[in-house]
Amino acid sequence: MNTFQYQVASIDGDYANLKRIDAQEDDLKLVARALLPPEITEGTKLLYEMMQYSILEE
């Protein structure tokens, strides 16, 4: 199963724009905030695996 790392680039109402940080990619991914942990803010790093987002602890 693939895992991806993202950073919350911006929050716009019920959606968040995510930027991939584990690979070189210029596009942002628009994701419904209902699919993300409720405590996210701009700059929060996320881990996506097994079709779920979780906050990436560093």
TIKEBA-671249 format. One record per atom (N, C-alpha, C): residue number from 0; residue in one letter; x, y, z. Coordinates in Angstrom, 1 decimal, padded with zeros to 4 digits. Layout:
% TIKEBA-671249
NUM A X Y Z
...
//
This chain:
% TIKEBA-671249
0 M 000.8 -001.2 000.0
0 M 000.0 000.0 000.0
0 M 000.9 001.2 000.0
1 N 000.5 002.2 -000.8
1 N 001.3 003.4 -000.9
1 N 001.0 004.4 000.3
2 T 002.0 005.1 000.7
2 T 001.8 006.2 001.7
2 T 002.4 007.5 001.1
3 F 001.7 008.6 001.4
3 F 002.1 009.9 000.9
3 F 002.1 010.9 002.1
4 Q 003.0 011.9 001.9
4 Q 003.1 012.9 003.0
4 Q 002.6 014.2 002.3
5 Y 001.8 015.0 003.0
5 Y 001.3 016.3 002.5
5 Y 001.5 017.3 003.6
6 Q 001.4 018.6 003.2
6 Q 001.4 019.7 004.1
6 Q 000.2 020.5 003.7
7 V -000.6 021.0 004.7
7 V -001.8 021.8 004.4
7 V -001.3 023.2 003.9
8 A -001.5 023.5 002.6
8 A -001.1 024.8 002.0
8 A -002.0 025.9 002.4
9 S -003.3 025.6 002.4
9 S -004.3 026.6 002.7
9 S -005.6 025.9 003.0
10 I -006.5 026.6 003.8
10 I -007.8 026.1 004.1
10 I -008.8 027.1 003.5
11 D -009.8 026.6 002.8
11 D -010.8 027.4 002.1
11 D -012.2 026.8 002.4
12 G -012.8 027.3 003.5
12 G -014.1 026.8 003.9
12 G -014.1 025.3 004.3
13 D -014.8 024.6 003.5
13 D -014.9 023.1 003.8
13 D -013.9 022.3 003.1
14 Y -012.9 023.0 002.5
14 Y -011.9 022.2 001.7
14 Y -010.5 022.7 002.2
15 A -009.5 021.9 002.0
15 A -008.1 022.2 002.2
15 A -007.3 021.8 001.0
16 N -006.3 022.7 000.7
16 N -005.4 022.4 -000.4
16 N -004.1 021.8 000.2
17 L -003.8 020.6 -000.3
17 L -002.6 019.9 000.2
17 L -001.5 019.9 -000.8
18 K -000.3 020.1 -000.3
18 K 000.9 020.0 -001.2
18 K 001.7 018.8 -000.8
19 R 002.1 018.0 -001.8
19 R 002.8 016.8 -001.5
19 R 004.3 017.2 -001.1
20 I 004.8 016.6 000.0
20 I 006.1 017.0 000.5
20 I 007.1 015.8 000.4
21 D 006.6 014.7 000.0
21 D 007.6 013.5 -000.1
21 D 008.0 013.3 -001.5
22 A 007.5 014.1 -002.4
22 A 007.9 014.0 -003.8
22 A 007.8 015.3 -004.5
23 Q 008.5 015.6 -005.5
23 Q 008.5 016.8 -006.2
23 Q 007.2 016.9 -007.1
24 E 006.3 017.7 -006.6
24 E 005.0 017.8 -007.3
24 E 004.5 019.3 -007.2
25 D 004.1 019.9 -008.3
25 D 003.7 021.3 -008.2
25 D 002.2 021.5 -008.0
26 D 001.4 020.5 -008.2
26 D 000.0 020.6 -008.1
26 D -000.4 020.5 -006.7
27 L -001.5 021.2 -006.3
27 L -002.2 021.1 -005.0
27 L -003.3 020.1 -005.2
28 K -003.6 019.4 -004.1
28 K -004.7 018.4 -004.1
28 K -005.8 019.0 -003.2
29 L -007.0 019.2 -003.7
29 L -008.1 019.7 -003.0
29 L -008.9 018.6 -002.3
30 V -009.0 018.7 -001.0
30 V -009.6 017.6 -000.2
30 V -010.6 018.2 000.8
31 A -011.7 017.5 000.9
31 A -012.8 017.9 001.8
31 A -012.3 017.8 003.2
32 R -012.5 018.9 004.0
32 R -012.0 018.9 005.4
32 R -012.7 017.8 006.2
33 A -013.8 017.3 005.8
33 A -014.4 016.2 006.6
33 A -013.6 014.9 006.5
34 L -012.7 014.8 005.6
34 L -011.8 013.6 005.4
34 L -010.5 013.8 006.2
35 L -010.3 015.0 006.8
35 L -009.0 015.3 007.4
35 L -009.2 015.4 008.9
36 P -008.2 015.2 009.7
36 P -008.3 015.4 011.2
36 P -008.8 016.8 011.5
37 P -009.8 017.0 012.4
37 P -010.4 018.3 012.7
37 P -009.4 019.3 013.2
38 E -008.3 019.0 013.8
38 E -007.4 020.0 014.4
38 E -006.4 020.5 013.4
39 I -006.5 020.3 012.1
39 I -005.5 020.8 011.2
39 I -005.5 022.3 011.1
40 T -004.4 022.9 010.8
40 T -004.2 024.3 010.5
40 T -003.3 024.4 009.3
41 E -003.2 025.6 008.8
41 E -002.2 025.7 007.6
41 E -000.8 025.4 008.2
42 G -000.1 024.6 007.4
42 G 001.2 024.2 007.8
42 G 001.3 022.8 008.4
43 T 000.1 022.2 008.8
43 T 000.1 020.9 009.4
43 T 000.6 019.9 008.4
44 K 001.4 019.0 008.8
44 K 001.9 017.9 008.0
44 K 001.0 016.6 008.2
45 L 000.6 016.0 007.1
45 L -000.3 014.9 007.1
45 L 000.3 013.6 006.5
46 L -000.1 012.5 007.0
46 L 000.3 011.2 006.4
46 L -000.9 010.6 005.8
47 Y -000.9 010.2 004.6
47 Y -002.0 009.5 003.9
47 Y -001.6 008.0 003.7
48 E -002.3 007.1 004.4
48 E -002.1 005.7 004.2
48 E -003.4 004.9 004.5
49 M -003.6 003.9 003.7
49 M -004.8 003.0 003.9
49 M -006.1 003.9 003.8
50 M -006.1 004.8 002.9
50 M -007.2 005.7 002.6
50 M -007.7 006.6 003.8
51 Q -006.7 006.9 004.6
51 Q -007.0 007.8 005.8
51 Q -005.9 008.8 005.9
52 Y -006.2 010.0 006.4
52 Y -005.2 011.1 006.7
52 Y -005.0 011.1 008.2
53 S -003.8 011.2 008.6
53 S -003.5 011.4 010.0
53 S -002.4 012.5 010.1
54 I -002.3 013.1 011.3
54 I -001.3 014.1 011.5
54 I 000.1 013.5 011.6
55 L 001.0 014.0 010.9
55 L 002.4 013.4 010.9
55 L 003.1 013.9 012.1
56 E 003.5 013.1 013.0
56 E 004.3 013.5 014.2
56 E 005.7 013.5 013.8
57 E 006.4 014.6 014.2
57 E 007.8 014.7 013.8
57 E 008.7 014.5 015.1
//
